[in-house]
Amino acid sequence: MSTEADAADPSGYARRVEAVLFAAAEPLTPADIRTYAGEGDLGGAIEQLVADYGPRGVNLVQRGGRWLFQTAPDCAHVLERAREVPKKLGRAAQEALAIIAYHEPVTRAEIEEIRGVQTARGTLDTLMEAGFIRPAGRRETPGRPMQYATTPAFLAHFGLETRRDLPGLAELKAAGLLEPLPDPIEGDSPGAGDEGEGAALAPDGSND
């Protein structure tokens, strides 16, 4: 709830916004922040906090339209031993995540069409458990298949403000990430399931 005191002392409102963000268990939208901090000059408060925390060990950053405190990049190594390291994503999960990020919202069938192999249910479950993707409603087509999209946690994990910050086609080619995959080892059966090697991912460069 805003007060006349906040108008006279904007830092009072900024302190409330700081407290809300500090206590939050997940990134917050401006509407979320106002729910707890009340009405006030939210833009000014956030601008002040971004500046105040700029040189500190934690920074206030925006990821996917949501705000959160995050360890400063140059201090990240300090917490490497204390941080819970998420399970490393396998090749199939990495490919599925990249496809979802570039083409969202997409269905399982569309992911499989781009990868060229079937996608095991456990692959998408792993990405949801990691907090990188979420169900994004059902496609209004026969069978009404579920669609998937990325989350603010995905953006925060990879240091992206929005999906527009994803590398473009030229950048991926320059990094060698669009080179043809090696031939499968004899005995592998790529079409049999999710463990086979899929076709090289070739996003269309559209980040919307």
Biotite code that builds the C-alpha atoms (Angstrom):
import biotite.structure as struc

atoms = struc.array([
    struc.Atom([0.000, 0.000, 0.000], chain_id="A", res_id=1, res_name="MET", atom_name="CA", element="C"),
    struc.Atom([1.508, 3.372, -1.016], chain_id="A", res_id=2, res_name="SER", atom_name="CA", element="C"),
    struc.Atom([1.705, 6.189, 1.466], chain_id="A", res_id=3, res_name="THR", atom_name="CA", element="C"),
    struc.Atom([2.332, 9.931, 1.372], chain_id="A", res_id=4, res_name="GLU", atom_name="CA", element="C"),
    struc.Atom([5.645, 9.189, 3.017], chain_id="A", res_id=5, res_name="ALA", atom_name="CA", element="C"),
    struc.Atom([6.702, 7.229, -0.076], chain_id="A", res_id=6, res_name="ASP", atom_name="CA", element="C"),
    struc.Atom([6.120, 10.288, -2.239], chain_id="A", res_id=7, res_name="ALA", atom_name="CA", element="C"),
    struc.Atom([8.298, 12.377, 0.038], chain_id="A", res_id=8, res_name="ALA", atom_name="CA", element="C"),
    struc.Atom([10.893, 9.636, 0.423], chain_id="A", res_id=9, res_name="ASP", atom_name="CA", element="C"),
    struc.Atom([11.097, 7.457, -2.729], chain_id="A", res_id=10, res_name="PRO", atom_name="CA", element="C"),
    struc.Atom([13.833, 5.378, -1.122], chain_id="A", res_id=11, res_name="SER", atom_name="CA", element="C"),
    struc.Atom([11.222, 4.082, 1.332], chain_id="A", res_id=12, res_name="GLY", atom_name="CA", element="C"),
    struc.Atom([9.329, 2.447, -1.532], chain_id="A", res_id=13, res_name="TYR", atom_name="CA", element="C"),
    struc.Atom([12.583, 1.202, -3.059], chain_id="A", res_id=14, res_name="ALA", atom_name="CA", element="C"),
    struc.Atom([13.398, -0.514, 0.237], chain_id="A", res_id=15, res_name="ARG", atom_name="CA", element="C"),
    struc.Atom([10.052, -2.317, 0.183], chain_id="A", res_id=16, res_name="ARG", atom_name="CA", element="C"),
    struc.Atom([10.641, -3.434, -3.395], chain_id="A", res_id=17, res_name="VAL", atom_name="CA", element="C"),
    struc.Atom([14.111, -4.615, -2.383], chain_id="A", res_id=18, res_name="GLU", atom_name="CA", element="C"),
    struc.Atom([12.669, -6.629, 0.502], chain_id="A", res_id=19, res_name="ALA", atom_name="CA", element="C"),
    struc.Atom([10.078, -8.275, -1.744], chain_id="A", res_id=20, res_name="VAL", atom_name="CA", element="C"),
    struc.Atom([12.641, -9.262, -4.371], chain_id="A", res_id=21, res_name="LEU", atom_name="CA", element="C"),
    struc.Atom([15.113, -10.470, -1.766], chain_id="A", res_id=22, res_name="PHE", atom_name="CA", element="C"),
    struc.Atom([12.547, -12.767, -0.143], chain_id="A", res_id=23, res_name="ALA", atom_name="CA", element="C"),
    struc.Atom([11.100, -14.080, -3.416], chain_id="A", res_id=24, res_name="ALA", atom_name="CA", element="C"),
    struc.Atom([11.655, -17.753, -4.195], chain_id="A", res_id=25, res_name="ALA", atom_name="CA", element="C"),
    struc.Atom([11.346, -17.123, -7.938], chain_id="A", res_id=26, res_name="GLU", atom_name="CA", element="C"),
    struc.Atom([11.586, -14.226, -10.418], chain_id="A", res_id=27, res_name="PRO", atom_name="CA", element="C"),
    struc.Atom([8.754, -11.703, -10.083], chain_id="A", res_id=28, res_name="LEU", atom_name="CA", element="C"),
    struc.Atom([6.778, -9.708, -12.634], chain_id="A", res_id=29, res_name="THR", atom_name="CA", element="C"),
    struc.Atom([6.088, -6.016, -11.939], chain_id="A", res_id=30, res_name="PRO", atom_name="CA", element="C"),
    struc.Atom([2.512, -6.999, -11.018], chain_id="A", res_id=31, res_name="ALA", atom_name="CA", element="C"),
    struc.Atom([3.851, -9.544, -8.517], chain_id="A", res_id=32, res_name="ASP", atom_name="CA", element="C"),
    struc.Atom([6.090, -6.912, -6.940], chain_id="A", res_id=33, res_name="ILE", atom_name="CA", element="C"),
    struc.Atom([3.227, -4.426, -6.615], chain_id="A", res_id=34, res_name="ARG", atom_name="CA", element="C"),
    struc.Atom([1.068, -7.097, -4.957], chain_id="A", res_id=35, res_name="THR", atom_name="CA", element="C"),
    struc.Atom([3.452, -7.090, -1.989], chain_id="A", res_id=36, res_name="TYR", atom_name="CA", element="C"),
    struc.Atom([5.159, -3.682, -2.108], chain_id="A", res_id=37, res_name="ALA", atom_name="CA", element="C"),
    struc.Atom([2.052, -1.708, -3.021], chain_id="A", res_id=38, res_name="GLY", atom_name="CA", element="C"),
    struc.Atom([1.732, 1.081, -5.556], chain_id="A", res_id=39, res_name="GLU", atom_name="CA", element="C"),
    struc.Atom([4.574, 3.491, -6.101], chain_id="A", res_id=40, res_name="GLY", atom_name="CA", element="C"),
    struc.Atom([7.208, 4.490, -8.619], chain_id="A", res_id=41, res_name="ASP", atom_name="CA", element="C"),
    struc.Atom([8.205, 0.912, -9.393], chain_id="A", res_id=42, res_name="LEU", atom_name="CA", element="C"),
    struc.Atom([10.274, 1.861, -12.429], chain_id="A", res_id=43, res_name="GLY", atom_name="CA", element="C"),
    struc.Atom([12.253, 4.380, -10.388], chain_id="A", res_id=44, res_name="GLY", atom_name="CA", element="C"),
    struc.Atom([12.685, 1.940, -7.506], chain_id="A", res_id=45, res_name="ALA", atom_name="CA", element="C"),
    struc.Atom([14.002, -0.804, -9.776], chain_id="A", res_id=46, res_name="ILE", atom_name="CA", element="C"),
    struc.Atom([16.306, 1.629, -11.575], chain_id="A", res_id=47, res_name="GLU", atom_name="CA", element="C"),
    struc.Atom([17.703, 2.710, -8.209], chain_id="A", res_id=48, res_name="GLN", atom_name="CA", element="C"),
    struc.Atom([18.214, -0.886, -7.053], chain_id="A", res_id=49, res_name="LEU", atom_name="CA", element="C"),
    struc.Atom([19.865, -1.918, -10.337], chain_id="A", res_id=50, res_name="VAL", atom_name="CA", element="C"),
    struc.Atom([22.337, 0.947, -9.891], chain_id="A", res_id=51, res_name="ALA", atom_name="CA", element="C"),
    struc.Atom([22.880, 0.246, -6.176], chain_id="A", res_id=52, res_name="ASP", atom_name="CA", element="C"),
    struc.Atom([23.564, -3.453, -6.740], chain_id="A", res_id=53, res_name="TYR", atom_name="CA", element="C"),
    struc.Atom([25.578, -2.981, -9.942], chain_id="A", res_id=54, res_name="GLY", atom_name="CA", element="C"),
    struc.Atom([29.014, -3.085, -8.224], chain_id="A", res_id=55, res_name="PRO", atom_name="CA", element="C"),
    struc.Atom([28.019, -5.645, -5.579], chain_id="A", res_id=56, res_name="ARG", atom_name="CA", element="C"),
    struc.Atom([28.325, -9.411, -5.359], chain_id="A", res_id=57, res_name="GLY", atom_name="CA", element="C"),
    struc.Atom([24.696, -9.827, -6.388], chain_id="A", res_id=58, res_name="VAL", atom_name="CA", element="C"),
    struc.Atom([22.930, -7.892, -9.144], chain_id="A", res_id=59, res_name="ASN", atom_name="CA", element="C"),
    struc.Atom([19.281, -7.140, -9.836], chain_id="A", res_id=60, res_name="LEU", atom_name="CA", element="C"),
    struc.Atom([18.530, -8.428, -13.338], chain_id="A", res_id=61, res_name="VAL", atom_name="CA", element="C"),
    struc.Atom([15.533, -8.921, -15.611], chain_id="A", res_id=62, res_name="GLN", atom_name="CA", element="C"),
    struc.Atom([14.880, -12.279, -17.242], chain_id="A", res_id=63, res_name="ARG", atom_name="CA", element="C"),
    struc.Atom([11.846, -12.748, -19.444], chain_id="A", res_id=64, res_name="GLY", atom_name="CA", element="C"),
    struc.Atom([10.068, -9.707, -18.030], chain_id="A", res_id=65, res_name="GLY", atom_name="CA", element="C"),
    struc.Atom([10.647, -10.861, -14.440], chain_id="A", res_id=66, res_name="ARG", atom_name="CA", element="C"),
    struc.Atom([13.080, -9.471, -11.863], chain_id="A", res_id=67, res_name="TRP", atom_name="CA", element="C"),
    struc.Atom([15.431, -11.367, -9.560], chain_id="A", res_id=68, res_name="LEU", atom_name="CA", element="C"),
    struc.Atom([18.665, -11.050, -7.639], chain_id="A", res_id=69, res_name="PHE", atom_name="CA", element="C"),
    struc.Atom([21.482, -13.045, -9.243], chain_id="A", res_id=70, res_name="GLN", atom_name="CA", element="C"),
    struc.Atom([25.111, -13.654, -8.362], chain_id="A", res_id=71, res_name="THR", atom_name="CA", element="C"),
    struc.Atom([27.392, -11.194, -10.157], chain_id="A", res_id=72, res_name="ALA", atom_name="CA", element="C"),
    struc.Atom([29.091, -12.929, -13.121], chain_id="A", res_id=73, res_name="PRO", atom_name="CA", element="C"),
    struc.Atom([32.595, -12.291, -11.786], chain_id="A", res_id=74, res_name="ASP", atom_name="CA", element="C"),
    struc.Atom([31.662, -13.901, -8.440], chain_id="A", res_id=75, res_name="CYS", atom_name="CA", element="C"),
    struc.Atom([29.969, -17.008, -9.813], chain_id="A", res_id=76, res_name="ALA", atom_name="CA", element="C"),
    struc.Atom([33.093, -19.147, -9.359], chain_id="A", res_id=77, res_name="HIS", atom_name="CA", element="C"),
    struc.Atom([33.011, -18.492, -5.598], chain_id="A", res_id=78, res_name="VAL", atom_name="CA", element="C"),
    struc.Atom([29.822, -20.535, -5.257], chain_id="A", res_id=79, res_name="LEU", atom_name="CA", element="C"),
    struc.Atom([30.692, -23.365, -7.628], chain_id="A", res_id=80, res_name="GLU", atom_name="CA", element="C"),
    struc.Atom([31.442, -25.812, -4.826], chain_id="A", res_id=81, res_name="ARG", atom_name="CA", element="C"),
    struc.Atom([28.433, -24.829, -2.729], chain_id="A", res_id=82, res_name="ALA", atom_name="CA", element="C"),
    struc.Atom([25.938, -24.711, -5.587], chain_id="A", res_id=83, res_name="ARG", atom_name="CA", element="C"),
    struc.Atom([23.810, -27.741, -6.301], chain_id="A", res_id=84, res_name="GLU", atom_name="CA", element="C"),
    struc.Atom([24.893, -28.742, -9.772], chain_id="A", res_id=85, res_name="VAL", atom_name="CA", element="C"),
    struc.Atom([21.922, -29.789, -11.926], chain_id="A", res_id=86, res_name="PRO", atom_name="CA", element="C"),
    struc.Atom([22.111, -33.092, -13.725], chain_id="A", res_id=87, res_name="LYS", atom_name="CA", element="C"),
    struc.Atom([23.883, -32.636, -17.033], chain_id="A", res_id=88, res_name="LYS", atom_name="CA", element="C"),
    struc.Atom([21.471, -32.731, -19.929], chain_id="A", res_id=89, res_name="LEU", atom_name="CA", element="C"),
    struc.Atom([21.994, -35.498, -22.458], chain_id="A", res_id=90, res_name="GLY", atom_name="CA", element="C"),
    struc.Atom([22.258, -34.923, -26.188], chain_id="A", res_id=91, res_name="ARG", atom_name="CA", element="C"),
    struc.Atom([18.552, -35.601, -26.766], chain_id="A", res_id=92, res_name="ALA", atom_name="CA", element="C"),
    struc.Atom([17.481, -33.160, -24.045], chain_id="A", res_id=93, res_name="ALA", atom_name="CA", element="C"),
    struc.Atom([19.833, -30.461, -25.332], chain_id="A", res_id=94, res_name="GLN", atom_name="CA", element="C"),
    struc.Atom([18.455, -30.798, -28.860], chain_id="A", res_id=95, res_name="GLU", atom_name="CA", element="C"),
    struc.Atom([14.847, -30.747, -27.649], chain_id="A", res_id=96, res_name="ALA", atom_name="CA", element="C"),
    struc.Atom([15.517, -27.684, -25.489], chain_id="A", res_id=97, res_name="LEU", atom_name="CA", element="C"),
    struc.Atom([17.136, -25.825, -28.390], chain_id="A", res_id=98, res_name="ALA", atom_name="CA", element="C"),
    struc.Atom([14.197, -26.619, -30.675], chain_id="A", res_id=99, res_name="ILE", atom_name="CA", element="C"),
    struc.Atom([11.679, -25.448, -28.089], chain_id="A", res_id=100, res_name="ILE", atom_name="CA", element="C"),
    struc.Atom([13.639, -22.231, -27.461], chain_id="A", res_id=101, res_name="ALA", atom_name="CA", element="C"),
    struc.Atom([13.775, -21.307, -31.146], chain_id="A", res_id=102, res_name="TYR", atom_name="CA", element="C"),
    struc.Atom([10.322, -22.465, -32.235], chain_id="A", res_id=103, res_name="HIS", atom_name="CA", element="C"),
    struc.Atom([8.069, -22.242, -29.173], chain_id="A", res_id=104, res_name="GLU", atom_name="CA", element="C"),
    struc.Atom([5.363, -23.106, -28.622], chain_id="A", res_id=105, res_name="PRO", atom_name="CA", element="C"),
    struc.Atom([5.955, -26.520, -30.208], chain_id="A", res_id=106, res_name="VAL", atom_name="CA", element="C"),
    struc.Atom([4.442, -29.974, -29.854], chain_id="A", res_id=107, res_name="THR", atom_name="CA", element="C"),
    struc.Atom([6.274, -33.258, -29.341], chain_id="A", res_id=108, res_name="ARG", atom_name="CA", element="C"),
    struc.Atom([5.531, -34.179, -32.968], chain_id="A", res_id=109, res_name="ALA", atom_name="CA", element="C"),
    struc.Atom([7.145, -30.972, -34.199], chain_id="A", res_id=110, res_name="GLU", atom_name="CA", element="C"),
    struc.Atom([10.213, -31.602, -32.046], chain_id="A", res_id=111, res_name="ILE", atom_name="CA", element="C"),
    struc.Atom([10.494, -35.100, -33.487], chain_id="A", res_id=112, res_name="GLU", atom_name="CA", element="C"),
    struc.Atom([10.081, -33.800, -37.039], chain_id="A", res_id=113, res_name="GLU", atom_name="CA", element="C"),
    struc.Atom([12.967, -31.354, -36.602], chain_id="A", res_id=114, res_name="ILE", atom_name="CA", element="C"),
    struc.Atom([15.218, -33.821, -34.751], chain_id="A", res_id=115, res_name="ARG", atom_name="CA", element="C"),
    struc.Atom([14.434, -36.679, -37.112], chain_id="A", res_id=116, res_name="GLY", atom_name="CA", element="C"),
    struc.Atom([13.975, -39.185, -34.278], chain_id="A", res_id=117, res_name="VAL", atom_name="CA", element="C"),
    struc.Atom([11.363, -40.002, -31.677], chain_id="A", res_id=118, res_name="GLN", atom_name="CA", element="C"),
    struc.Atom([11.492, -38.052, -28.431], chain_id="A", res_id=119, res_name="THR", atom_name="CA", element="C"),
    struc.Atom([11.093, -40.153, -25.299], chain_id="A", res_id=120, res_name="ALA", atom_name="CA", element="C"),
    struc.Atom([8.614, -38.894, -22.705], chain_id="A", res_id=121, res_name="ARG", atom_name="CA", element="C"),
    struc.Atom([11.436, -38.844, -20.166], chain_id="A", res_id=122, res_name="GLY", atom_name="CA", element="C"),
    struc.Atom([13.323, -36.237, -22.207], chain_id="A", res_id=123, res_name="THR", atom_name="CA", element="C"),
    struc.Atom([10.614, -33.608, -21.821], chain_id="A", res_id=124, res_name="LEU", atom_name="CA", element="C"),
    struc.Atom([10.042, -34.659, -18.209], chain_id="A", res_id=125, res_name="ASP", atom_name="CA", element="C"),
    struc.Atom([13.733, -34.014, -17.504], chain_id="A", res_id=126, res_name="THR", atom_name="CA", element="C"),
    struc.Atom([13.513, -30.524, -19.001], chain_id="A", res_id=127, res_name="LEU", atom_name="CA", element="C"),
    struc.Atom([10.398, -29.733, -16.961], chain_id="A", res_id=128, res_name="MET", atom_name="CA", element="C"),
    struc.Atom([11.989, -31.034, -13.755], chain_id="A", res_id=129, res_name="GLU", atom_name="CA", element="C"),
    struc.Atom([14.981, -28.774, -14.448], chain_id="A", res_id=130, res_name="ALA", atom_name="CA", element="C"),
    struc.Atom([12.549, -25.866, -14.755], chain_id="A", res_id=131, res_name="GLY", atom_name="CA", element="C"),
    struc.Atom([13.617, -25.066, -18.327], chain_id="A", res_id=132, res_name="PHE", atom_name="CA", element="C"),
    struc.Atom([10.291, -25.744, -20.088], chain_id="A", res_id=133, res_name="ILE", atom_name="CA", element="C"),
    struc.Atom([6.597, -25.685, -19.243], chain_id="A", res_id=134, res_name="ARG", atom_name="CA", element="C"),
    struc.Atom([3.331, -26.846, -20.819], chain_id="A", res_id=135, res_name="PRO", atom_name="CA", element="C"),
    struc.Atom([1.973, -24.034, -22.994], chain_id="A", res_id=136, res_name="ALA", atom_name="CA", element="C"),
    struc.Atom([-1.583, -25.136, -23.678], chain_id="A", res_id=137, res_name="GLY", atom_name="CA", element="C"),
    struc.Atom([-2.944, -27.458, -26.318], chain_id="A", res_id=138, res_name="ARG", atom_name="CA", element="C"),
    struc.Atom([-2.817, -26.910, -30.074], chain_id="A", res_id=139, res_name="ARG", atom_name="CA", element="C"),
    struc.Atom([-6.261, -26.498, -31.599], chain_id="A", res_id=140, res_name="GLU", atom_name="CA", element="C"),
    struc.Atom([-5.727, -29.321, -34.089], chain_id="A", res_id=141, res_name="THR", atom_name="CA", element="C"),
    struc.Atom([-6.992, -32.926, -34.178], chain_id="A", res_id=142, res_name="PRO", atom_name="CA", element="C"),
    struc.Atom([-5.907, -34.691, -31.010], chain_id="A", res_id=143, res_name="GLY", atom_name="CA", element="C"),
    struc.Atom([-5.192, -31.319, -29.329], chain_id="A", res_id=144, res_name="ARG", atom_name="CA", element="C"),
    struc.Atom([-1.504, -32.093, -28.670], chain_id="A", res_id=145, res_name="PRO", atom_name="CA", element="C"),
    struc.Atom([0.287, -30.390, -25.784], chain_id="A", res_id=146, res_name="MET", atom_name="CA", element="C"),
    struc.Atom([2.615, -27.519, -26.648], chain_id="A", res_id=147, res_name="GLN", atom_name="CA", element="C"),
    struc.Atom([5.830, -26.643, -24.810], chain_id="A", res_id=148, res_name="TYR", atom_name="CA", element="C"),
    struc.Atom([7.643, -23.353, -24.205], chain_id="A", res_id=149, res_name="ALA", atom_name="CA", element="C"),
    struc.Atom([10.676, -22.150, -22.231], chain_id="A", res_id=150, res_name="THR", atom_name="CA", element="C"),
    struc.Atom([10.497, -20.539, -18.775], chain_id="A", res_id=151, res_name="THR", atom_name="CA", element="C"),
    struc.Atom([12.077, -17.510, -17.066], chain_id="A", res_id=152, res_name="PRO", atom_name="CA", element="C"),
    struc.Atom([14.341, -20.026, -15.294], chain_id="A", res_id=153, res_name="ALA", atom_name="CA", element="C"),
    struc.Atom([15.689, -21.062, -18.708], chain_id="A", res_id=154, res_name="PHE", atom_name="CA", element="C"),
    struc.Atom([16.541, -17.442, -19.489], chain_id="A", res_id=155, res_name="LEU", atom_name="CA", element="C"),
    struc.Atom([18.136, -16.914, -16.077], chain_id="A", res_id=156, res_name="ALA", atom_name="CA", element="C"),
    struc.Atom([20.203, -20.114, -16.307], chain_id="A", res_id=157, res_name="HIS", atom_name="CA", element="C"),
    struc.Atom([21.651, -19.151, -19.684], chain_id="A", res_id=158, res_name="PHE", atom_name="CA", element="C"),
    struc.Atom([22.042, -15.449, -18.873], chain_id="A", res_id=159, res_name="GLY", atom_name="CA", element="C"),
    struc.Atom([19.448, -14.241, -21.393], chain_id="A", res_id=160, res_name="LEU", atom_name="CA", element="C"),
    struc.Atom([17.159, -11.267, -20.849], chain_id="A", res_id=161, res_name="GLU", atom_name="CA", element="C"),
    struc.Atom([14.694, -12.395, -23.527], chain_id="A", res_id=162, res_name="THR", atom_name="CA", element="C"),
    struc.Atom([14.561, -15.044, -26.252], chain_id="A", res_id=163, res_name="ARG", atom_name="CA", element="C"),
    struc.Atom([15.682, -12.349, -28.667], chain_id="A", res_id=164, res_name="ARG", atom_name="CA", element="C"),
    struc.Atom([19.125, -12.754, -27.095], chain_id="A", res_id=165, res_name="ASP", atom_name="CA", element="C"),
    struc.Atom([19.411, -16.305, -28.425], chain_id="A", res_id=166, res_name="LEU", atom_name="CA", element="C"),
    struc.Atom([22.241, -16.618, -30.956], chain_id="A", res_id=167, res_name="PRO", atom_name="CA", element="C"),
    struc.Atom([21.193, -16.271, -34.578], chain_id="A", res_id=168, res_name="GLY", atom_name="CA", element="C"),
    struc.Atom([21.827, -18.683, -37.431], chain_id="A", res_id=169, res_name="LEU", atom_name="CA", element="C"),
    struc.Atom([25.080, -16.988, -38.486], chain_id="A", res_id=170, res_name="ALA", atom_name="CA", element="C"),
    struc.Atom([26.431, -17.123, -34.917], chain_id="A", res_id=171, res_name="GLU", atom_name="CA", element="C"),
    struc.Atom([25.585, -20.815, -34.581], chain_id="A", res_id=172, res_name="LEU", atom_name="CA", element="C"),
    struc.Atom([27.306, -21.602, -37.884], chain_id="A", res_id=173, res_name="LYS", atom_name="CA", element="C"),
    struc.Atom([30.377, -19.603, -36.832], chain_id="A", res_id=174, res_name="ALA", atom_name="CA", element="C"),
    struc.Atom([30.517, -21.618, -33.603], chain_id="A", res_id=175, res_name="ALA", atom_name="CA", element="C"),
    struc.Atom([30.357, -24.866, -35.573], chain_id="A", res_id=176, res_name="GLY", atom_name="CA", element="C"),
    struc.Atom([27.050, -25.863, -34.009], chain_id="A", res_id=177, res_name="LEU", atom_name="CA", element="C"),
    struc.Atom([25.288, -26.479, -37.305], chain_id="A", res_id=178, res_name="LEU", atom_name="CA", element="C"),
    struc.Atom([27.820, -28.879, -38.782], chain_id="A", res_id=179, res_name="GLU", atom_name="CA", element="C"),
    struc.Atom([26.437, -32.255, -39.962], chain_id="A", res_id=180, res_name="PRO", atom_name="CA", element="C"),
    struc.Atom([26.447, -34.889, -37.241], chain_id="A", res_id=181, res_name="LEU", atom_name="CA", element="C"),
    struc.Atom([28.844, -37.838, -37.586], chain_id="A", res_id=182, res_name="PRO", atom_name="CA", element="C"),
    struc.Atom([27.482, -41.088, -39.001], chain_id="A", res_id=183, res_name="ASP", atom_name="CA", element="C"),
    struc.Atom([25.901, -43.352, -36.349], chain_id="A", res_id=184, res_name="PRO", atom_name="CA", element="C"),
    struc.Atom([28.098, -46.052, -34.897], chain_id="A", res_id=185, res_name="ILE", atom_name="CA", element="C"),
    struc.Atom([27.367, -49.413, -36.486], chain_id="A", res_id=186, res_name="GLU", atom_name="CA", element="C"),
    struc.Atom([24.648, -51.134, -34.518], chain_id="A", res_id=187, res_name="GLY", atom_name="CA", element="C"),
    struc.Atom([22.875, -47.919, -33.493], chain_id="A", res_id=188, res_name="ASP", atom_name="CA", element="C"),
    struc.Atom([19.277, -47.484, -34.597], chain_id="A", res_id=189, res_name="SER", atom_name="CA", element="C"),
    struc.Atom([18.562, -43.733, -34.743], chain_id="A", res_id=190, res_name="PRO", atom_name="CA", element="C"),
    struc.Atom([14.936, -44.166, -35.684], chain_id="A", res_id=191, res_name="GLY", atom_name="CA", element="C"),
    struc.Atom([14.149, -46.522, -32.831], chain_id="A", res_id=192, res_name="ALA", atom_name="CA", element="C"),
    struc.Atom([13.993, -44.002, -30.029], chain_id="A", res_id=193, res_name="GLY", atom_name="CA", element="C"),
    struc.Atom([15.435, -40.996, -28.269], chain_id="A", res_id=194, res_name="ASP", atom_name="CA", element="C"),
    struc.Atom([18.965, -42.273, -27.778], chain_id="A", res_id=195, res_name="GLU", atom_name="CA", element="C"),
    struc.Atom([19.910, -42.232, -31.450], chain_id="A", res_id=196, res_name="GLY", atom_name="CA", element="C"),
    struc.Atom([21.649, -39.352, -33.174], chain_id="A", res_id=197, res_name="GLU", atom_name="CA", element="C"),
    struc.Atom([19.184, -36.897, -34.683], chain_id="A", res_id=198, res_name="GLY", atom_name="CA", element="C"),
    struc.Atom([19.565, -34.612, -37.640], chain_id="A", res_id=199, res_name="ALA", atom_name="CA", element="C"),
    struc.Atom([21.568, -31.449, -37.068], chain_id="A", res_id=200, res_name="ALA", atom_name="CA", element="C"),
    struc.Atom([19.435, -28.727, -35.552], chain_id="A", res_id=201, res_name="LEU", atom_name="CA", element="C"),
    struc.Atom([18.923, -25.869, -37.949], chain_id="A", res_id=202, res_name="ALA", atom_name="CA", element="C"),
    struc.Atom([16.820, -23.124, -36.320], chain_id="A", res_id=203, res_name="PRO", atom_name="CA", element="C"),
    struc.Atom([15.387, -20.628, -38.735], chain_id="A", res_id=204, res_name="ASP", atom_name="CA", element="C"),
    struc.Atom([16.957, -17.722, -36.833], chain_id="A", res_id=205, res_name="GLY", atom_name="CA", element="C"),
    struc.Atom([13.563, -16.393, -35.786], chain_id="A", res_id=206, res_name="SER", atom_name="CA", element="C"),
    struc.Atom([13.599, -15.804, -32.045], chain_id="A", res_id=207, res_name="ASN", atom_name="CA", element="C"),
    struc.Atom([9.947, -14.899, -31.679], chain_id="A", res_id=208, res_name="ASP", atom_name="CA", element="C"),
])
